[in-house]
Amino acid sequence: MANDINRVILIGRLTRDPELKSTNNGNYFCRFSLASNRNIYNRQTGESRDEVGFFDCVAWGKSAETIHKYLQKGRRICVEGNLRWSSWETTDGKKQSKVEINVEGFQFLDAKQDGAGGGPRDNAPAESSGGAAHFDSGAMSDDDIPF
């Protein structure tokens, strides 16, 4: 029997500033959203157009702290991780669900000097600009998930 694969690699720009929070256990997590374009070609008309997708992401631990510290709306990032589906019931009894990217690694893609998104909040370390840095979020347990 073949194993299933749940793997995502996505490059895009942050649609809002990352939000850093912590669990009751004191573990940090960071939520952010990416916009990623893809080009769609219509063979019949010979025209192509861009389609934008919006993706919610969550990073944990040191990755969460680093993303929050150095990135802001408009900055480019490559994230790698898996899709996580969650569901809940609202206070008025409606069932809700969503899929988000559980970030396991990432790379900064903007160069320090290009100014996209207004620059980092603080001076990013030299190895993080231009896409050279890669951070792993480390292990997390289901107890750390805030939903």
Beta strands, then each sheet from edge to edge (+ up, - down):
strand 1: 8-14
strand 2: 19-22
strand 3: 28-42
strand 4: 47-60
strand 5: 76-89
strand 6: 95-108
strand 7: 135-136
sheet 1: 2+ 3- 1+ 5- 6+ 4+
sheet 2: 2+ 3- 1+ 5- 6+ 7-
end
